Amino acid sequence: MVDWNLAVATATRLVRPGPEVSRDEARAVVAELRRHAKSSEEHVRSFTGMGTEETHDTPVLVVDRAGWIRANVAGFREVLKPLLEKMKDRRAGGPGGAVLGAVGGKVTGVELGMLLSFLASRVLGQYETFAPATRDLPAGENGGGRLLLVAPNIVHVERELDVDPHDFRLWVCLHEETHRTQFSSVPWLRDHLESEIQGFLGETDVDPMTVLERIREAAQSLAGGRPDAEEDDGGRSFVDLVQTPAQREILARLTAVMSLLEGHADYVMDGVGPGVVPSVGEIREKFKERRQRGASRLDQALRKLLGLDAKLRQYRDGERFVRAVVDEVGMDGFNRVWTSPNTLPTKAEIAKPADWVARVHRRAE
């Protein structure tokens, strides 16, 4: 269904070059990001009260854009394996299934590569929850999880915003280290997310050509073929493949969890920042303006097709939830959210934090 090697080759070939830096400058950036990632561990633990030094068994990797591409393709292969096997079996039963599969796999590989080349220049950091170990990108001791810091993208944004580079690099590391702390300190979280995702994929019953068409829509927008996609009701994100009530329920739970994780990371980043990042106020304001400023019509179209607008809402809504809960019951009271899957907020509770406080804290009393 997908030629993964072709996807990597295509994305690597098409991705834009990073900012110009000398070899010595590049080495200095990598070394500083590693130092900041290490120092962020203690800052995040102290602020959140989560985890210990022994719980951090996942690696921190500073990568370039090509490294980010390889890592994400490996993660996609792992997570999507059940769905793709299901689609493969379905196609094999049709006329010309083998030929269509071979051709479709290459087409999809090229188009997926085009999308990854677009994203590879935008991601500053990422905690890969389900990362399989590869030769050049090791995973954690539990077989999954690693923190990626994309050095050229961090340098690009710090220059674009015209902020202190050393402060900005630490600020980014604080956000990403919070994600690493979440998963390393909450043993059940990874398995819970994996179970939800696999449950969602297991419910999927779509024609393979529908999936290919969604990828094609996004790829055509990337190539400039549909500059009006953001105004077209037919231009849908991949999450719009949801068809069953069961999938809608799972997606609502996943949305709530992702809002929690992203909002918590933003809250911690802003909470720790004033004490260790001298220019955090300037960085936060400029970064917020950058998020809100938007981009070209092409960028807006891709954001809609890929569901990136939803991710931006997760940062905002999740941060409001965390802030409201901490203001009401303190950090220890908020940390009850990590007790079990039953104490995670629902999508409705993300919007109404008082309801979560009433449910969880009344039950605890």
MARKOLKOL-456152 format. One record per residue (C-alpha): residue number from 1; residue in three letters; chain; x, y, z. Coordinates in Angstrom, 1 decimal, padded with zeros to 4 digits. Layout:
N
+-----+------+------+--------+--------+--------+
: pos : code : unit :      x :      y :      z :
+-----+------+------+--------+--------+--------+
: NUM :  ala :    A :      X :      Y :      Z :
...
+-----+------+------+--------+--------+--------+
***
This chain:
365
+-----+------+------+--------+--------+--------+
: pos : code : unit :      x :      y :      z :
+-----+------+------+--------+--------+--------+
:   1 :  met :    A :  000.0 :  000.0 :  000.0 :
:   2 :  val :    A :  002.9 :  002.4 :  000.7 :
:   3 :  asp :    A :  006.4 :  002.2 : -000.6 :
:   4 :  trp :    A :  008.1 :  003.5 :  002.5 :
:   5 :  asn :    A :  011.6 :  003.6 :  001.1 :
:   6 :  leu :    A :  010.3 :  005.7 : -001.8 :
:   7 :  ala :    A :  008.6 :  008.0 :  000.7 :
:   8 :  val :    A :  011.9 :  008.6 :  002.5 :
:   9 :  ala :    A :  013.8 :  009.1 : -000.7 :
:  10 :  thr :    A :  011.2 :  011.6 : -002.1 :
:  11 :  ala :    A :  011.0 :  013.6 :  001.1 :
:  12 :  thr :    A :  014.7 :  013.8 :  001.5 :
:  13 :  arg :    A :  015.1 :  014.9 : -002.0 :
:  14 :  leu :    A :  012.4 :  017.6 : -001.9 :
:  15 :  val :    A :  012.9 :  019.0 :  001.6 :
:  16 :  arg :    A :  014.2 :  022.5 :  001.6 :
:  17 :  pro :    A :  017.8 :  023.1 :  002.8 :
:  18 :  gly :    A :  018.2 :  024.4 :  006.3 :
:  19 :  pro :    A :  019.7 :  027.7 :  007.3 :
:  20 :  glu :    A :  023.3 :  028.4 :  006.4 :
:  21 :  val :    A :  025.7 :  027.5 :  009.2 :
:  22 :  ser :    A :  029.3 :  026.6 :  009.3 :
:  23 :  arg :    A :  030.5 :  023.2 :  010.4 :
:  24 :  asp :    A :  031.7 :  024.7 :  013.7 :
:  25 :  glu :    A :  028.4 :  026.5 :  014.2 :
:  26 :  ala :    A :  026.4 :  023.3 :  013.6 :
:  27 :  arg :    A :  028.5 :  021.4 :  016.1 :
:  28 :  ala :    A :  028.0 :  024.2 :  018.7 :
:  29 :  val :    A :  024.2 :  024.1 :  018.2 :
:  30 :  val :    A :  024.0 :  020.4 :  018.6 :
:  31 :  ala :    A :  026.1 :  020.5 :  021.7 :
:  32 :  glu :    A :  024.0 :  023.3 :  023.2 :
:  33 :  leu :    A :  020.7 :  021.5 :  022.5 :
:  34 :  arg :    A :  022.0 :  018.4 :  024.2 :
:  35 :  arg :    A :  023.1 :  020.4 :  027.3 :
:  36 :  his :    A :  019.7 :  022.2 :  027.4 :
:  37 :  ala :    A :  017.8 :  018.9 :  027.0 :
:  38 :  lys :    A :  019.8 :  017.5 :  030.0 :
:  39 :  ser :    A :  019.3 :  020.6 :  032.2 :
:  40 :  ser :    A :  015.6 :  020.7 :  031.3 :
:  41 :  glu :    A :  015.1 :  017.4 :  033.0 :
:  42 :  glu :    A :  015.6 :  018.8 :  036.4 :
:  43 :  his :    A :  013.7 :  022.0 :  035.7 :
:  44 :  val :    A :  010.7 :  020.1 :  034.6 :
:  45 :  arg :    A :  010.8 :  017.6 :  037.4 :
:  46 :  ser :    A :  011.1 :  020.3 :  040.0 :
:  47 :  phe :    A :  008.2 :  022.3 :  038.6 :
:  48 :  thr :    A :  005.8 :  019.4 :  037.9 :
:  49 :  gly :    A :  006.8 :  017.1 :  040.7 :
:  50 :  met :    A :  006.8 :  014.2 :  038.2 :
:  51 :  gly :    A :  009.4 :  011.5 :  037.8 :
:  52 :  thr :    A :  012.9 :  010.9 :  039.0 :
:  53 :  glu :    A :  016.3 :  010.8 :  037.3 :
:  54 :  glu :    A :  016.0 :  007.1 :  037.0 :
:  55 :  thr :    A :  012.7 :  007.2 :  035.0 :
:  56 :  his :    A :  014.4 :  008.9 :  032.0 :
:  57 :  asp :    A :  015.4 :  005.9 :  030.0 :
:  58 :  thr :    A :  014.6 :  007.3 :  026.6 :
:  59 :  pro :    A :  017.2 :  008.9 :  024.3 :
:  60 :  val :    A :  017.4 :  012.5 :  023.3 :
:  61 :  leu :    A :  018.5 :  012.8 :  019.6 :
:  62 :  val :    A :  019.5 :  016.0 :  017.8 :
:  63 :  val :    A :  018.6 :  015.4 :  014.1 :
:  64 :  asp :    A :  018.5 :  017.2 :  010.8 :
:  65 :  arg :    A :  015.5 :  017.3 :  008.6 :
:  66 :  ala :    A :  016.4 :  014.1 :  006.8 :
:  67 :  gly :    A :  016.7 :  012.4 :  010.2 :
:  68 :  trp :    A :  013.3 :  013.6 :  011.2 :
:  69 :  ile :    A :  011.9 :  012.2 :  008.0 :
:  70 :  arg :    A :  013.4 :  008.8 :  008.5 :
:  71 :  ala :    A :  012.2 :  008.6 :  012.1 :
:  72 :  asn :    A :  008.7 :  009.5 :  011.3 :
:  73 :  val :    A :  008.4 :  007.1 :  008.4 :
:  74 :  ala :    A :  009.6 :  004.4 :  010.8 :
:  75 :  gly :    A :  006.9 :  005.4 :  013.3 :
:  76 :  phe :    A :  004.2 :  005.5 :  010.6 :
:  77 :  arg :    A :  005.1 :  002.0 :  009.5 :
:  78 :  glu :    A :  004.8 :  000.8 :  013.1 :
:  79 :  val :    A :  001.5 :  002.4 :  014.0 :
:  80 :  leu :    A : -000.2 :  001.9 :  010.6 :
:  81 :  lys :    A :  000.8 : -001.7 :  010.1 :
:  82 :  pro :    A : -002.6 : -003.2 :  011.2 :
:  83 :  leu :    A : -004.6 : -000.8 :  009.0 :
:  84 :  leu :    A : -002.3 : -001.3 :  006.0 :
:  85 :  glu :    A : -002.5 : -005.1 :  006.3 :
:  86 :  lys :    A : -006.2 : -004.9 :  006.4 :
:  87 :  met :    A : -006.3 : -002.7 :  003.3 :
:  88 :  lys :    A : -003.9 : -004.9 :  001.5 :
:  89 :  asp :    A : -006.0 : -008.0 :  002.1 :
:  90 :  arg :    A : -009.1 : -006.2 :  000.9 :
:  91 :  arg :    A : -007.4 : -005.1 : -002.3 :
:  92 :  ala :    A : -005.9 : -008.5 : -002.9 :
:  93 :  gly :    A : -009.4 : -009.9 : -003.3 :
:  94 :  gly :    A : -010.2 : -007.6 : -006.2 :
:  95 :  pro :    A : -009.4 : -007.8 : -009.8 :
:  96 :  gly :    A : -005.8 : -006.8 : -010.6 :
:  97 :  gly :    A : -005.1 : -006.4 : -006.9 :
:  98 :  ala :    A : -001.4 : -007.2 : -007.0 :
:  99 :  val :    A : -000.7 : -004.8 : -009.9 :
: 100 :  leu :    A : -002.8 : -002.0 : -008.3 :
: 101 :  gly :    A : -001.0 : -002.6 : -005.0 :
: 102 :  ala :    A :  002.5 : -002.3 : -006.6 :
: 103 :  val :    A :  001.6 :  000.9 : -008.5 :
: 104 :  gly :    A : -000.5 :  002.4 : -005.8 :
: 105 :  gly :    A :  002.3 :  001.8 : -003.3 :
: 106 :  lys :    A :  004.8 :  003.8 : -005.3 :
: 107 :  val :    A :  002.3 :  006.6 : -006.0 :
: 108 :  thr :    A :  001.4 :  006.8 : -002.3 :
: 109 :  gly :    A :  005.1 :  006.7 : -001.4 :
: 110 :  val :    A :  005.9 :  009.7 : -003.6 :
: 111 :  glu :    A :  002.9 :  011.7 : -002.3 :
: 112 :  leu :    A :  003.6 :  010.8 :  001.3 :
: 113 :  gly :    A :  007.2 :  011.9 :  000.7 :
: 114 :  met :    A :  005.9 :  015.3 : -000.6 :
: 115 :  leu :    A :  003.9 :  015.8 :  002.6 :
: 116 :  leu :    A :  006.8 :  014.8 :  004.8 :
: 117 :  ser :    A :  009.1 :  017.2 :  003.0 :
: 118 :  phe :    A :  006.7 :  020.0 :  003.8 :
: 119 :  leu :    A :  006.4 :  019.1 :  007.5 :
: 120 :  ala :    A :  010.2 :  018.4 :  007.9 :
: 121 :  ser :    A :  011.1 :  022.1 :  007.8 :
: 122 :  arg :    A :  008.4 :  023.1 :  010.4 :
: 123 :  val :    A :  008.8 :  020.8 :  013.4 :
: 124 :  leu :    A :  011.1 :  022.0 :  016.2 :
: 125 :  gly :    A :  010.9 :  019.0 :  018.3 :
: 126 :  gln :    A :  008.9 :  015.8 :  018.8 :
: 127 :  tyr :    A :  008.6 :  013.0 :  021.3 :
: 128 :  glu :    A :  008.1 :  009.9 :  019.3 :
: 129 :  thr :    A :  005.9 :  007.7 :  021.5 :
: 130 :  phe :    A :  006.0 :  004.5 :  019.4 :
: 131 :  ala :    A :  009.4 :  004.8 :  017.8 :
: 132 :  pro :    A :  011.0 :  001.5 :  016.7 :
: 133 :  ala :    A :  014.7 :  001.3 :  017.1 :
: 134 :  thr :    A :  016.7 :  001.8 :  013.9 :
: 135 :  arg :    A :  020.4 :  001.6 :  013.1 :
: 136 :  asp :    A :  021.0 :  005.4 :  013.5 :
: 137 :  leu :    A :  018.0 :  006.3 :  015.7 :
: 138 :  pro :    A :  017.8 :  004.2 :  018.9 :
: 139 :  ala :    A :  014.7 :  003.9 :  020.9 :
: 140 :  gly :    A :  014.3 :  003.7 :  024.7 :
: 141 :  glu :    A :  015.0 :  000.7 :  026.8 :
: 142 :  asn :    A :  011.3 : -000.3 :  026.7 :
: 143 :  gly :    A :  011.4 : -000.6 :  022.9 :
: 144 :  gly :    A :  009.7 :  002.8 :  022.2 :
: 145 :  gly :    A :  010.0 :  006.5 :  022.8 :
: 146 :  arg :    A :  012.7 :  009.0 :  021.9 :
: 147 :  leu :    A :  012.9 :  012.7 :  021.9 :
: 148 :  leu :    A :  013.9 :  014.4 :  018.7 :
: 149 :  leu :    A :  015.2 :  018.0 :  018.4 :
: 150 :  val :    A :  015.4 :  019.2 :  014.8 :
: 151 :  ala :    A :  018.4 :  021.5 :  014.9 :
: 152 :  pro :    A :  018.1 :  023.3 :  011.6 :
: 153 :  asn :    A :  014.4 :  024.2 :  012.2 :
: 154 :  ile :    A :  015.2 :  025.6 :  015.7 :
: 155 :  val :    A :  018.0 :  027.8 :  014.2 :
: 156 :  his :    A :  015.7 :  028.9 :  011.4 :
: 157 :  val :    A :  012.9 :  030.0 :  013.8 :
: 158 :  glu :    A :  015.2 :  031.7 :  016.3 :
: 159 :  arg :    A :  016.6 :  033.8 :  013.4 :
: 160 :  glu :    A :  013.2 :  034.5 :  012.0 :
: 161 :  leu :    A :  011.9 :  035.8 :  015.3 :
: 162 :  asp :    A :  015.2 :  037.6 :  016.0 :
: 163 :  val :    A :  015.4 :  036.3 :  019.6 :
: 164 :  asp :    A :  018.3 :  035.3 :  021.8 :
: 165 :  pro :    A :  019.3 :  031.9 :  020.3 :
: 166 :  his :    A :  020.6 :  030.4 :  023.6 :
: 167 :  asp :    A :  017.3 :  031.3 :  025.4 :
: 168 :  phe :    A :  015.2 :  030.1 :  022.5 :
: 169 :  arg :    A :  016.9 :  026.7 :  022.4 :
: 170 :  leu :    A :  016.4 :  026.2 :  026.1 :
: 171 :  trp :    A :  012.8 :  027.3 :  025.8 :
: 172 :  val :    A :  012.1 :  024.7 :  023.1 :
: 173 :  cys :    A :  013.8 :  022.0 :  025.1 :
: 174 :  leu :    A :  011.6 :  022.7 :  028.1 :
: 175 :  his :    A :  008.5 :  022.0 :  026.1 :
: 176 :  glu :    A :  009.8 :  018.8 :  024.5 :
: 177 :  glu :    A :  011.3 :  017.6 :  027.8 :
: 178 :  thr :    A :  007.9 :  017.9 :  029.4 :
: 179 :  his :    A :  006.6 :  015.4 :  026.9 :
: 180 :  arg :    A :  009.4 :  013.1 :  027.6 :
: 181 :  thr :    A :  008.7 :  013.4 :  031.4 :
: 182 :  gln :    A :  005.0 :  012.7 :  030.8 :
: 183 :  phe :    A :  005.6 :  009.4 :  029.1 :
: 184 :  ser :    A :  008.6 :  008.3 :  031.2 :
: 185 :  ser :    A :  006.8 :  009.1 :  034.5 :
: 186 :  val :    A :  003.4 :  007.7 :  033.7 :
: 187 :  pro :    A :  004.0 :  004.0 :  032.9 :
: 188 :  trp :    A :  000.5 :  003.3 :  031.6 :
: 189 :  leu :    A :  000.3 :  006.3 :  029.3 :
: 190 :  arg :    A :  002.1 :  004.9 :  026.2 :
: 191 :  asp :    A :  000.1 :  001.6 :  026.3 :
: 192 :  his :    A : -003.1 :  003.5 :  026.8 :
: 193 :  leu :    A : -002.5 :  005.7 :  023.7 :
: 194 :  glu :    A : -001.4 :  002.7 :  021.6 :
: 195 :  ser :    A : -004.6 :  000.8 :  022.6 :
: 196 :  glu :    A : -006.8 :  003.7 :  021.6 :
: 197 :  ile :    A : -005.0 :  004.2 :  018.3 :
: 198 :  gln :    A : -005.1 :  000.6 :  017.4 :
: 199 :  gly :    A : -008.8 :  000.5 :  018.4 :
: 200 :  phe :    A : -009.4 :  003.4 :  016.1 :
: 201 :  leu :    A : -007.5 :  001.7 :  013.2 :
: 202 :  gly :    A : -009.2 : -001.6 :  013.9 :
: 203 :  glu :    A : -012.6 :  000.1 :  013.3 :
: 204 :  thr :    A : -011.5 :  001.5 :  010.0 :
: 205 :  asp :    A : -013.5 :  000.2 :  007.1 :
: 206 :  val :    A : -012.7 :  002.4 :  004.2 :
: 207 :  asp :    A : -011.9 :  001.8 :  000.5 :
: 208 :  pro :    A : -008.1 :  002.0 :  000.0 :
: 209 :  met :    A : -008.7 :  004.5 : -002.9 :
: 210 :  thr :    A : -010.4 :  006.9 : -000.4 :
: 211 :  val :    A : -007.2 :  007.0 :  001.6 :
: 212 :  leu :    A : -005.1 :  007.5 : -001.5 :
: 213 :  glu :    A : -007.4 :  010.3 : -002.6 :
: 214 :  arg :    A : -006.9 :  012.1 :  000.7 :
: 215 :  ile :    A : -003.1 :  011.9 :  000.3 :
: 216 :  arg :    A : -003.5 :  013.0 : -003.3 :
: 217 :  glu :    A : -005.6 :  016.1 : -002.3 :
: 218 :  ala :    A : -002.8 :  017.2 :  000.1 :
: 219 :  ala :    A : -000.1 :  016.5 : -002.4 :
: 220 :  gln :    A : -001.8 :  018.5 : -005.1 :
: 221 :  ser :    A : -002.2 :  021.4 : -002.7 :
: 222 :  leu :    A :  001.5 :  021.2 : -002.0 :
: 223 :  ala :    A :  002.2 :  021.3 : -005.7 :
: 224 :  gly :    A :  000.0 :  024.4 : -006.1 :
: 225 :  gly :    A : -002.8 :  022.5 : -007.9 :
: 226 :  arg :    A : -005.5 :  023.5 : -005.5 :
: 227 :  pro :    A : -004.8 :  026.9 : -004.0 :
: 228 :  asp :    A : -008.4 :  027.3 : -002.9 :
: 229 :  ala :    A : -008.4 :  024.1 : -000.9 :
: 230 :  glu :    A : -008.9 :  025.9 :  002.4 :
: 231 :  glu :    A : -012.2 :  027.2 :  001.1 :
: 232 :  asp :    A : -013.4 :  023.9 : -000.3 :
: 233 :  asp :    A : -015.7 :  021.9 :  001.9 :
: 234 :  gly :    A : -014.4 :  018.8 :  000.1 :
: 235 :  gly :    A : -010.8 :  019.4 :  001.3 :
: 236 :  arg :    A : -010.8 :  017.3 :  004.5 :
: 237 :  ser :    A : -008.1 :  016.3 :  006.9 :
: 238 :  phe :    A : -007.2 :  012.6 :  007.4 :
: 239 :  val :    A : -009.1 :  012.5 :  010.6 :
: 240 :  asp :    A : -012.3 :  013.1 :  008.6 :
: 241 :  leu :    A : -012.0 :  009.4 :  007.5 :
: 242 :  val :    A : -013.8 :  008.6 :  010.7 :
: 243 :  gln :    A : -017.0 :  006.7 :  009.7 :
: 244 :  thr :    A : -018.3 :  004.8 :  012.7 :
: 245 :  pro :    A : -019.7 :  005.9 :  016.1 :
: 246 :  ala :    A : -017.0 :  003.9 :  017.8 :
: 247 :  gln :    A : -014.3 :  005.8 :  015.9 :
: 248 :  arg :    A : -015.8 :  009.1 :  016.8 :
: 249 :  glu :    A : -015.8 :  008.2 :  020.5 :
: 250 :  ile :    A : -012.1 :  007.1 :  020.3 :
: 251 :  leu :    A : -011.1 :  010.2 :  018.4 :
: 252 :  ala :    A : -012.8 :  012.4 :  021.1 :
: 253 :  arg :    A : -010.8 :  010.7 :  023.8 :
: 254 :  leu :    A : -007.6 :  011.0 :  021.8 :
: 255 :  thr :    A : -008.2 :  014.7 :  021.1 :
: 256 :  ala :    A : -008.7 :  015.2 :  024.9 :
: 257 :  val :    A : -005.5 :  013.4 :  025.7 :
: 258 :  met :    A : -003.4 :  015.3 :  023.1 :
: 259 :  ser :    A : -004.9 :  018.6 :  024.3 :
: 260 :  leu :    A : -003.8 :  017.7 :  027.8 :
: 261 :  leu :    A : -000.3 :  016.7 :  026.8 :
: 262 :  glu :    A :  000.3 :  019.7 :  024.6 :
: 263 :  gly :    A : -001.3 :  022.2 :  027.0 :
: 264 :  his :    A :  000.6 :  020.8 :  029.9 :
: 265 :  ala :    A :  003.9 :  021.2 :  028.0 :
: 266 :  asp :    A :  003.1 :  024.8 :  027.1 :
: 267 :  tyr :    A :  002.1 :  025.5 :  030.7 :
: 268 :  val :    A :  005.3 :  024.0 :  032.1 :
: 269 :  met :    A :  007.4 :  025.8 :  029.5 :
: 270 :  asp :    A :  005.9 :  029.1 :  030.5 :
: 271 :  gly :    A :  006.1 :  028.3 :  034.2 :
: 272 :  val :    A :  009.7 :  027.3 :  034.2 :
: 273 :  gly :    A :  010.7 :  029.9 :  031.7 :
: 274 :  pro :    A :  010.9 :  033.1 :  033.8 :
: 275 :  gly :    A :  013.4 :  031.5 :  036.2 :
: 276 :  val :    A :  015.8 :  030.1 :  033.6 :
: 277 :  val :    A :  015.1 :  031.9 :  030.3 :
: 278 :  pro :    A :  015.8 :  035.6 :  030.7 :
: 279 :  ser :    A :  014.1 :  036.7 :  027.5 :
: 280 :  val :    A :  011.1 :  034.3 :  027.8 :
: 281 :  gly :    A :  008.6 :  037.2 :  027.7 :
: 282 :  glu :    A :  009.9 :  038.4 :  024.3 :
: 283 :  ile :    A :  010.2 :  034.8 :  023.0 :
: 284 :  arg :    A :  006.7 :  033.8 :  024.0 :
: 285 :  glu :    A :  005.1 :  037.0 :  022.5 :
: 286 :  lys :    A :  006.9 :  036.7 :  019.2 :
: 287 :  phe :    A :  006.2 :  032.9 :  019.0 :
: 288 :  lys :    A :  002.5 :  033.5 :  019.7 :
: 289 :  glu :    A :  002.4 :  036.2 :  017.0 :
: 290 :  arg :    A :  004.0 :  033.7 :  014.6 :
: 291 :  arg :    A :  001.3 :  031.1 :  015.4 :
: 292 :  gln :    A : -001.5 :  033.6 :  014.9 :
: 293 :  arg :    A : -000.1 :  035.4 :  011.9 :
: 294 :  gly :    A : -000.9 :  032.5 :  009.7 :
: 295 :  ala :    A :  000.9 :  031.8 :  006.4 :
: 296 :  ser :    A :  000.3 :  031.6 :  002.7 :
: 297 :  arg :    A : -002.9 :  030.2 :  001.2 :
: 298 :  leu :    A : -000.9 :  027.1 :  000.4 :
: 299 :  asp :    A :  000.2 :  026.7 :  003.9 :
: 300 :  gln :    A : -003.3 :  027.3 :  005.2 :
: 301 :  ala :    A : -004.6 :  024.6 :  002.8 :
: 302 :  leu :    A : -002.1 :  022.1 :  004.0 :
: 303 :  arg :    A : -002.8 :  022.9 :  007.6 :
: 304 :  lys :    A : -006.5 :  022.0 :  007.1 :
: 305 :  leu :    A : -005.8 :  018.9 :  005.1 :
: 306 :  leu :    A : -003.3 :  017.6 :  007.6 :
: 307 :  gly :    A : -005.3 :  018.6 :  010.7 :
: 308 :  leu :    A : -002.7 :  021.0 :  011.9 :
: 309 :  asp :    A : -005.2 :  023.6 :  012.8 :
: 310 :  ala :    A : -006.7 :  021.2 :  015.3 :
: 311 :  lys :    A : -003.2 :  020.8 :  016.8 :
: 312 :  leu :    A : -002.9 :  024.5 :  017.3 :
: 313 :  arg :    A : -006.2 :  024.5 :  019.1 :
: 314 :  gln :    A : -004.9 :  021.7 :  021.3 :
: 315 :  tyr :    A : -002.1 :  023.9 :  022.6 :
: 316 :  arg :    A : -004.5 :  026.7 :  023.4 :
: 317 :  asp :    A : -007.4 :  024.7 :  024.9 :
: 318 :  gly :    A : -005.1 :  022.3 :  026.8 :
: 319 :  glu :    A : -003.0 :  025.1 :  028.4 :
: 320 :  arg :    A : -006.2 :  026.8 :  029.6 :
: 321 :  phe :    A : -007.4 :  023.5 :  031.1 :
: 322 :  val :    A : -004.1 :  022.9 :  033.0 :
: 323 :  arg :    A : -003.9 :  026.5 :  034.2 :
: 324 :  ala :    A : -007.4 :  026.5 :  035.5 :
: 325 :  val :    A : -007.0 :  023.2 :  037.3 :
: 326 :  val :    A : -003.6 :  024.2 :  038.9 :
: 327 :  asp :    A : -005.1 :  027.5 :  040.0 :
: 328 :  glu :    A : -008.0 :  025.6 :  041.6 :
: 329 :  val :    A : -006.3 :  022.6 :  043.3 :
: 330 :  gly :    A : -002.5 :  023.2 :  042.9 :
: 331 :  met :    A :  000.0 :  021.1 :  041.1 :
: 332 :  asp :    A : -000.4 :  018.1 :  043.3 :
: 333 :  gly :    A : -004.1 :  018.2 :  042.7 :
: 334 :  phe :    A : -003.6 :  018.5 :  039.0 :
: 335 :  asn :    A : -001.2 :  015.6 :  039.0 :
: 336 :  arg :    A : -004.1 :  013.3 :  039.8 :
: 337 :  val :    A : -004.7 :  013.4 :  036.1 :
: 338 :  trp :    A : -001.9 :  010.9 :  035.7 :
: 339 :  thr :    A : -003.4 :  008.3 :  038.1 :
: 340 :  ser :    A : -005.1 :  006.1 :  035.5 :
: 341 :  pro :    A : -007.0 :  006.4 :  032.2 :
: 342 :  asn :    A : -010.1 :  007.0 :  034.2 :
: 343 :  thr :    A : -008.7 :  010.3 :  035.6 :
: 344 :  leu :    A : -007.8 :  011.7 :  032.1 :
: 345 :  pro :    A : -010.1 :  014.6 :  031.1 :
: 346 :  thr :    A : -012.8 :  014.1 :  028.6 :
: 347 :  lys :    A : -013.1 :  016.4 :  025.6 :
: 348 :  ala :    A : -015.9 :  018.2 :  027.3 :
: 349 :  glu :    A : -013.9 :  018.6 :  030.5 :
: 350 :  ile :    A : -011.0 :  020.2 :  028.6 :
: 351 :  ala :    A : -013.4 :  023.0 :  027.8 :
: 352 :  lys :    A : -014.9 :  023.0 :  031.3 :
: 353 :  pro :    A : -012.0 :  022.3 :  033.8 :
: 354 :  ala :    A : -014.3 :  022.7 :  036.8 :
: 355 :  asp :    A : -016.2 :  019.6 :  035.7 :
: 356 :  trp :    A : -012.9 :  017.6 :  035.8 :
: 357 :  val :    A : -012.0 :  019.0 :  039.2 :
: 358 :  ala :    A : -015.5 :  018.1 :  040.6 :
: 359 :  arg :    A : -015.4 :  014.6 :  039.1 :
: 360 :  val :    A : -011.9 :  013.6 :  040.1 :
: 361 :  his :    A : -011.5 :  015.3 :  043.4 :
: 362 :  arg :    A : -015.0 :  014.5 :  044.6 :
: 363 :  arg :    A : -014.3 :  010.8 :  043.9 :
: 364 :  ala :    A : -011.0 :  011.0 :  045.7 :
: 365 :  glu :    A : -012.6 :  012.5 :  048.8 :
+-----+------+------+--------+--------+--------+
***
